[in-house]
Amino acid sequence: MRIEEVADGVHLVRGSAVNWVLVVDGEAVTLVDGGYPGDAAAVEASLAAVGRAPGDVVAALVTHAHVDHVGGLAPLVARHGIPVLTSPVEARHARREFLEQAGPADVVRNAWRPRVLTWAVHAARLGALRQVALSEARGIAGGAPLDLPGRPVPVATPGHTSGHTAYLLPDAGVLVTGDVLVTGHPTSPHHGPQRLPAFFDHARAPLEPLAGLAADVLLPGHGPAWRGTPAEAVTQVSRREG
Ligand SMILES: [Zn+2]
């Protein structure tokens, strides 16, 4: 686990396969995503590393309800009664009223690709095959700041999942992109802004919703922090995809 404070109070935590974000304002913390089931202890340790405890988390925001982003949240949320917030559609996904996630069959179909098998073994160790549901997840409206540390603004970015949501932290100039735009992944040979391999996406996400946002740091669901505007990142992705 590595923790980088990218802006005042905004910490990117990089687990062994996926990231989460801590936004600290005084005693209170907004947590964005929470890793694999096997990352639950690391999520707690990351809070301790920034001088906070699970009881200081006033809300857990979810970019999308894939097991690598909510698995580590589930025990924390259950134990401390932390509200789980995301878009209304993604809240239904988090409650597992439906599931939009690459399963073992998709992985097998793509196992010929370099790196996929190694990644799948590591992911399985972290609990990728466990059933996770956040039955208390609640839907919130996007487009306006939430009254939480970082004043996060939910930004609808459907595609990777139908209710995928990015979060803009307007005061810090930080955009949490989730998996709509990443900067690296164990299955990718590339570094820098990119989309995940298509088999991870429910549908290919248009990047236009990100391009106009005012930020100068991007925090992806996978890969390191990236310094630049969303518009520059989107241009790099388009160039890469030719
Ligand atoms: Zn992910």
Boltz pocket constraint, residues with backbone or C-beta under 6 A from the ligand:
constraints:
  - pocket:
      binder: B
      contacts: [[A, 18], [A, 66], [A, 68], [A, 69], [A, 179], [A, 221], [A, 222]]
      max_distance: 6.0
